[in-house]
Amino acid sequence: MVFFLTPPVRAEQAKSSALYVAVAANFAPVFEQISAAFKTQHGIELVPSYASTGKLYAQIINGAPFALFLAADTASPQKLEKDAYTVPDKRFTYAVGHLVLWSAQPGRVDAKGEVLASDSFDRLAIANPATAPYGLAAQQVLQRLGQWQRLRPKLIQAESIAQVYQFVSSGNVPMGFIAASQVPAHSGSFWRVPAELHAPIEQQVVILKSAQHNADAFKLYDFLRSEQAARIISAFGYSVPDVPGAERAKHADKHTSALTQ
């Protein structure tokens, strides 16, 4: 179930049995599985609102009564913590994301990303670098490759990485930068961007002050730190800092294998 807080829900609603959670758009498919597993274990329904990290941050500081915020960066949770919007000492990195250049067309994107230096495409989609951490990472990649200025006229800017996926999967844009977790198995072509070409995409979670007395919020927080949640997250191609190296590698390799078969 997906819930969009526009305008923000009333505070009274947040006290119901459902738990409202702000979730970065790139993490949507993972959170659906986490939500199902959490409900099975605790009987608590999670109601996510998916958007870019910047938009969710703006909703939070304007009073949206989310219980937790799963951001796609570290800066937004850190700023909320600094400005006393969060429960103290409850911020941690739940996932480290990986950037992919993807096309729905087989053979369009080569395994080294050299297509970016060619003139074989007329449009390239990226999420808004000002509000979406994966969009900022895409900008850093293009700058590092010396292609940012040349490709700026071809850029199609999306509100979030989820919208980038929509643009590319529909065929309206030939290729775009998305999260590795979004790449459909056995579909299209992609380049997994080397991590050294952009700043690390560390994704952090915080419990928001509106949920400081909500026991269900702390249950979800603890679940996100559990081995069960780590297995779900790593199976989608994210790195999970608290998962043992061998376990993390096993699940990440399984995801990568599924993409390349």
DRENDREN-366854 format. One record per residue (C-alpha): residue in three letters; x, y, z. Coordinates in Angstrom, 1 decimal, always signed. Layout:
REM residues N
+-----+--------+--------+--------+
|  aa |      x |      y |      z |
+-----+--------+--------+--------+
| Ala |      X |      Y |      Z |
...
+-----+--------+--------+--------+
END
This chain:
REM residues 261
+-----+--------+--------+--------+
|  aa |      x |      y |      z |
+-----+--------+--------+--------+
| Met |   +0.0 |   +0.0 |   +0.0 |
| Val |   +1.4 |   +3.4 |   -1.0 |
| Phe |   +0.4 |   +6.6 |   +0.7 |
| Phe |   +1.4 |  +10.1 |   -0.5 |
| Leu |   +1.2 |  +12.9 |   +2.1 |
| Thr |   +0.0 |  +15.8 |   +0.0 |
| Pro |   -1.1 |  +17.7 |   +2.0 |
| Pro |   +0.4 |  +16.1 |   +5.2 |
| Val |   -1.9 |  +13.9 |   +7.2 |
| Arg |   -3.2 |  +15.1 |  +10.4 |
| Ala |   -1.3 |  +14.2 |  +13.6 |
| Glu |   -4.3 |  +12.3 |  +14.9 |
| Gln |   -4.1 |   +9.9 |  +12.0 |
| Ala |   -0.5 |   +9.1 |  +12.8 |
| Lys |   -1.7 |   +7.6 |  +16.1 |
| Ser |   -3.6 |   +4.9 |  +14.3 |
| Ser |   -2.4 |   +1.3 |  +14.1 |
| Ala |   -0.7 |   +2.0 |  +10.8 |
| Leu |   +2.8 |   +3.5 |  +10.8 |
| Tyr |   +3.6 |   +6.2 |   +8.3 |
| Val |   +7.1 |   +6.1 |   +6.9 |
| Ala |   +9.0 |   +8.4 |   +4.6 |
| Val |  +11.0 |   +6.3 |   +2.1 |
| Ala |  +13.4 |   +7.5 |   -0.6 |
| Ala |  +12.0 |   +6.5 |   -4.0 |
| Asn |  +15.0 |   +4.3 |   -5.0 |
| Phe |  +14.2 |   +2.1 |   -2.0 |
| Ala |  +10.6 |   +1.4 |   -2.9 |
| Pro |  +10.8 |   -2.2 |   -4.2 |
| Val |  +13.0 |   -3.2 |   -1.2 |
| Phe |  +10.7 |   -1.5 |   +1.3 |
| Glu |   +7.7 |   -3.4 |   +0.0 |
| Gln |   +9.4 |   -6.7 |   +1.0 |
| Ile |  +10.5 |   -5.2 |   +4.3 |
| Ser |   +7.0 |   -4.1 |   +5.0 |
| Ala |   +5.5 |   -7.5 |   +4.3 |
| Ala |   +8.1 |   -9.2 |   +6.5 |
| Phe |   +7.6 |   -6.7 |   +9.3 |
| Lys |   +3.8 |   -7.1 |   +9.2 |
| Thr |   +4.2 |  -10.9 |   +9.4 |
| Gln |   +6.4 |  -10.6 |  +12.4 |
| His |   +4.7 |   -7.8 |  +14.3 |
| Gly |   +1.2 |   -7.4 |  +12.7 |
| Ile |   +1.8 |   -3.7 |  +12.1 |
| Glu |   +0.9 |   -2.1 |   +8.8 |
| Leu |   +3.5 |   +0.2 |   +7.3 |
| Val |   +2.2 |   +3.1 |   +5.1 |
| Pro |   +5.1 |   +4.4 |   +3.0 |
| Ser |   +5.3 |   +7.7 |   +1.2 |
| Tyr |   +7.8 |   +7.5 |   -1.7 |
| Ala |   +9.5 |  +10.6 |   -3.1 |
| Ser |  +12.9 |  +12.1 |   -3.5 |
| Thr |  +14.9 |  +12.6 |   -0.3 |
| Gly |  +14.7 |  +16.4 |   -0.7 |
| Lys |  +10.9 |  +16.4 |   -1.1 |
| Leu |  +10.4 |  +14.1 |   +1.9 |
| Tyr |  +12.8 |  +16.3 |   +4.0 |
| Ala |  +10.7 |  +19.4 |   +3.1 |
| Gln |   +7.5 |  +17.6 |   +4.2 |
| Ile |   +9.1 |  +16.6 |   +7.5 |
| Ile |  +10.2 |  +20.1 |   +8.4 |
| Asn |   +6.7 |  +21.3 |   +7.4 |
| Gly |   +5.0 |  +19.1 |   +9.9 |
| Ala |   +4.3 |  +15.8 |   +8.2 |
| Pro |   +4.0 |  +13.2 |  +11.0 |
| Phe |   +6.1 |  +10.4 |   +9.7 |
| Ala |   +7.4 |   +8.0 |  +12.2 |
| Leu |  +10.7 |   +7.2 |  +10.4 |
| Phe |  +12.6 |   +8.7 |   +7.5 |
| Leu |  +14.6 |   +6.3 |   +5.3 |
| Ala |  +16.7 |   +8.8 |   +3.3 |
| Ala |  +19.0 |   +8.2 |   +0.3 |
| Asp |  +21.8 |  +10.2 |   +1.8 |
| Thr |  +23.4 |  +11.1 |   +5.1 |
| Ala |  +23.1 |  +14.9 |   +4.9 |
| Ser |  +19.3 |  +15.1 |   +5.3 |
| Pro |  +19.1 |  +12.9 |   +8.4 |
| Gln |  +22.1 |  +14.6 |   +9.9 |
| Lys |  +20.5 |  +18.0 |   +9.4 |
| Leu |  +17.2 |  +16.8 |  +10.9 |
| Glu |  +19.2 |  +15.5 |  +13.8 |
| Lys |  +21.1 |  +18.7 |  +14.3 |
| Asp |  +17.8 |  +20.7 |  +14.2 |
| Ala |  +16.2 |  +18.5 |  +16.8 |
| Tyr |  +13.6 |  +16.9 |  +14.5 |
| Thr |  +14.7 |  +13.4 |  +15.4 |
| Val |  +15.0 |  +11.1 |  +18.4 |
| Pro |  +18.7 |  +11.5 |  +19.5 |
| Asp |  +21.2 |   +8.7 |  +18.8 |
| Lys |  +18.9 |   +6.8 |  +16.5 |
| Arg |  +20.6 |   +7.5 |  +13.1 |
| Phe |  +22.4 |   +4.7 |  +11.2 |
| Thr |  +23.3 |   +3.6 |   +7.7 |
| Tyr |  +20.8 |   +1.0 |   +6.6 |
| Ala |  +22.1 |   +0.6 |   +3.0 |
| Val |  +24.8 |   +1.8 |   +0.6 |
| Gly |  +23.4 |   +2.2 |   -2.9 |
| His |  +25.0 |   +1.6 |   -6.3 |
| Leu |  +24.4 |   +3.6 |   -9.4 |
| Val |  +23.7 |   +2.1 |  -12.8 |
| Leu |  +23.3 |   +3.6 |  -16.3 |
| Trp |  +20.4 |   +1.6 |  -17.8 |
| Ser |  +18.5 |   +1.3 |  -21.0 |
| Ala |  +15.4 |   -0.7 |  -21.7 |
| Gln |  +17.0 |   -1.5 |  -25.1 |
| Pro |  +19.4 |   -4.5 |  -25.3 |
| Gly |  +22.8 |   -3.6 |  -26.5 |
| Arg |  +22.4 |   +0.2 |  -26.2 |
| Val |  +24.5 |   +0.6 |  -23.0 |
| Asp |  +27.9 |   -1.1 |  -23.1 |
| Ala |  +29.6 |   -2.7 |  -20.0 |
| Lys |  +32.1 |   +0.2 |  -19.6 |
| Gly |  +29.7 |   +3.1 |  -20.1 |
| Glu |  +31.5 |   +4.3 |  -23.2 |
| Val |  +28.2 |   +5.1 |  -24.8 |
| Leu |  +28.2 |   +8.4 |  -22.8 |
| Ala |  +31.1 |   +9.7 |  -24.9 |
| Ser |  +29.2 |   +8.9 |  -28.2 |
| Asp |  +26.6 |  +10.8 |  -30.2 |
| Ser |  +24.3 |   +7.8 |  -30.4 |
| Phe |  +21.6 |   +9.2 |  -28.1 |
| Asp |  +19.6 |  +12.4 |  -27.9 |
| Arg |  +18.4 |  +12.3 |  -24.3 |
| Leu |  +19.7 |  +11.1 |  -21.0 |
| Ala |  +17.6 |  +11.0 |  -17.8 |
| Ile |  +18.9 |  +11.8 |  -14.3 |
| Ala |  +17.1 |  +12.6 |  -11.1 |
| Asn |  +17.2 |  +16.2 |   -9.9 |
| Pro |  +20.7 |  +16.6 |   -8.3 |
| Ala |  +19.4 |  +19.2 |   -5.9 |
| Thr |  +16.9 |  +16.9 |   -4.3 |
| Ala |  +17.8 |  +13.3 |   -5.2 |
| Pro |  +21.1 |  +11.8 |   -4.0 |
| Tyr |  +21.3 |   +9.4 |   -6.9 |
| Gly |  +20.8 |  +12.4 |   -9.2 |
| Leu |  +23.8 |  +14.1 |   -7.6 |
| Ala |  +25.8 |  +11.0 |   -8.0 |
| Ala |  +24.9 |  +10.9 |  -11.7 |
| Gln |  +26.1 |  +14.5 |  -12.0 |
| Gln |  +29.4 |  +13.6 |  -10.3 |
| Val |  +29.9 |  +10.7 |  -12.7 |
| Leu |  +29.4 |  +12.9 |  -15.8 |
| Gln |  +31.7 |  +15.6 |  -14.3 |
| Arg |  +34.4 |  +13.0 |  -13.5 |
| Leu |  +34.2 |  +11.6 |  -17.1 |
| Gly |  +34.4 |  +15.1 |  -18.5 |
| Gln |  +30.9 |  +14.8 |  -20.1 |
| Trp |  +28.8 |  +17.1 |  -17.9 |
| Gln |  +28.9 |  +20.2 |  -20.0 |
| Arg |  +28.7 |  +18.4 |  -23.3 |
| Leu |  +25.6 |  +16.4 |  -22.2 |
| Arg |  +23.7 |  +19.1 |  -20.3 |
| Pro |  +21.6 |  +20.0 |  -23.4 |
| Lys |  +20.5 |  +16.3 |  -23.6 |
| Leu |  +19.6 |  +15.9 |  -19.9 |
| Ile |  +16.0 |  +15.1 |  -19.0 |
| Gln |  +15.6 |  +15.9 |  -15.3 |
| Ala |  +13.2 |  +13.8 |  -13.3 |
| Glu |  +11.8 |  +14.5 |   -9.8 |
| Ser |  +13.1 |  +11.2 |   -8.4 |
| Ile |  +15.0 |   +8.1 |   -9.5 |
| Ala |  +11.6 |   +6.3 |   -9.7 |
| Gln |  +10.6 |   +8.8 |  -12.4 |
| Val |  +13.9 |   +8.2 |  -14.3 |
| Tyr |  +12.9 |   +4.6 |  -14.4 |
| Gln |   +9.5 |   +5.4 |  -15.8 |
| Phe |  +11.0 |   +7.6 |  -18.5 |
| Val |  +13.4 |   +4.9 |  -19.6 |
| Ser |  +11.2 |   +1.9 |  -19.2 |
| Ser |   +8.5 |   +3.6 |  -21.3 |
| Gly |  +10.9 |   +4.2 |  -24.1 |
| Asn |  +10.5 |   +8.0 |  -23.9 |
| Val |  +14.1 |   +8.4 |  -23.0 |
| Pro |  +16.8 |   +6.0 |  -24.3 |
| Met |  +18.7 |   +5.7 |  -21.1 |
| Gly |  +19.2 |   +7.0 |  -17.6 |
| Phe |  +20.9 |   +6.7 |  -14.3 |
| Ile |  +19.0 |   +4.6 |  -11.7 |
| Ala |  +19.8 |   +2.5 |   -8.7 |
| Ala |  +21.0 |   -1.0 |   -9.2 |
| Ser |  +18.0 |   -2.3 |   -7.2 |
| Gln |  +15.7 |   -1.0 |  -10.0 |
| Val |  +17.3 |   -2.8 |  -12.9 |
| Pro |  +14.9 |   -5.5 |  -14.1 |
| Ala |  +16.4 |   -8.9 |  -14.5 |
| His |  +16.9 |  -10.1 |  -18.1 |
| Ser |  +15.8 |   -6.7 |  -19.4 |
| Gly |  +17.7 |   -4.1 |  -21.5 |
| Ser |  +21.4 |   -3.2 |  -21.0 |
| Phe |  +23.3 |   -1.5 |  -18.2 |
| Trp |  +26.6 |   -0.3 |  -16.9 |
| Arg |  +27.3 |   -0.6 |  -13.2 |
| Val |  +29.1 |   +2.6 |  -12.4 |
| Pro |  +32.4 |   +2.2 |  -10.5 |
| Ala |  +32.0 |   +3.5 |   -7.0 |
| Glu |  +35.1 |   +5.7 |   -7.3 |
| Leu |  +33.3 |   +7.9 |   -9.9 |
| His |  +31.0 |   +9.4 |   -7.3 |
| Ala |  +30.7 |  +10.0 |   -3.6 |
| Pro |  +29.4 |   +7.0 |   -1.6 |
| Ile |  +25.6 |   +6.8 |   -1.6 |
| Glu |  +25.1 |   +6.0 |   +2.1 |
| Gln |  +21.4 |   +5.8 |   +3.0 |
| Gln |  +20.5 |   +6.6 |   +6.6 |
| Val |  +17.4 |   +6.3 |   +8.7 |
| Val |  +16.2 |   +8.3 |  +11.7 |
| Ile |  +13.2 |   +8.1 |  +14.1 |
| Leu |  +11.4 |  +11.4 |  +13.9 |
| Lys |  +10.4 |  +13.2 |  +17.1 |
| Ser |   +6.7 |  +12.9 |  +16.4 |
| Ala |   +7.2 |   +9.1 |  +17.0 |
| Gln |   +9.3 |   +9.4 |  +20.1 |
| His |   +6.6 |   +7.7 |  +22.2 |
| Asn |   +5.5 |   +5.3 |  +19.5 |
| Ala |   +6.6 |   +1.8 |  +20.4 |
| Asp |   +5.8 |   +0.5 |  +16.9 |
| Ala |   +8.3 |   +3.0 |  +15.4 |
| Phe |  +11.1 |   +1.6 |  +17.6 |
| Lys |  +10.0 |   -1.9 |  +16.5 |
| Leu |  +10.5 |   -1.0 |  +12.9 |
| Tyr |  +13.8 |   +0.7 |  +13.7 |
| Asp |  +15.0 |   -2.5 |  +15.4 |
| Phe |  +13.8 |   -4.6 |  +12.5 |
| Leu |  +15.8 |   -2.5 |  +10.0 |
| Arg |  +18.9 |   -3.4 |  +12.0 |
| Ser |  +18.0 |   -7.1 |  +12.0 |
| Glu |  +19.7 |   -9.8 |  +10.0 |
| Gln |  +16.4 |  -10.5 |   +8.3 |
| Ala |  +16.1 |   -7.0 |   +7.0 |
| Ala |  +19.8 |   -7.0 |   +6.0 |
| Arg |  +19.2 |  -10.1 |   +3.8 |
| Ile |  +16.3 |   -8.5 |   +2.1 |
| Ile |  +18.3 |   -5.3 |   +1.4 |
| Ser |  +21.4 |   -7.0 |   +0.2 |
| Ala |  +19.4 |   -9.3 |   -2.1 |
| Phe |  +18.4 |   -6.1 |   -4.0 |
| Gly |  +22.0 |   -5.2 |   -4.7 |
| Tyr |  +22.7 |   -2.8 |   -1.9 |
| Ser |  +25.6 |   -3.1 |   +0.5 |
| Val |  +24.7 |   -3.4 |   +4.1 |
| Pro |  +27.4 |   -2.3 |   +6.5 |
| Asp |  +26.2 |   -4.5 |   +9.5 |
| Val |  +26.0 |   -7.7 |   +7.4 |
| Pro |  +29.0 |  -10.0 |   +7.7 |
| Gly |  +31.2 |   -9.7 |   +4.6 |
| Ala |  +30.6 |  -13.3 |   +3.3 |
| Glu |  +26.8 |  -13.0 |   +3.7 |
| Arg |  +26.8 |   -9.6 |   +2.0 |
| Ala |  +28.8 |  -10.8 |   -0.9 |
| Lys |  +26.6 |  -13.8 |   -1.4 |
| His |  +23.5 |  -11.8 |   -1.7 |
| Ala |  +25.0 |   -9.0 |   -3.8 |
| Asp |  +26.5 |  -11.6 |   -6.2 |
| Lys |  +23.1 |  -13.3 |   -6.5 |
| His |  +21.5 |  -10.0 |   -7.5 |
| Thr |  +24.3 |   -9.1 |  -10.0 |
| Ser |  +24.1 |  -12.6 |  -11.5 |
| Ala |  +20.4 |  -12.2 |  -12.0 |
| Leu |  +20.9 |   -9.0 |  -13.9 |
| Thr |  +23.6 |  -10.4 |  -16.2 |
| Gln |  +22.1 |  -13.8 |  -17.1 |
+-----+--------+--------+--------+
END
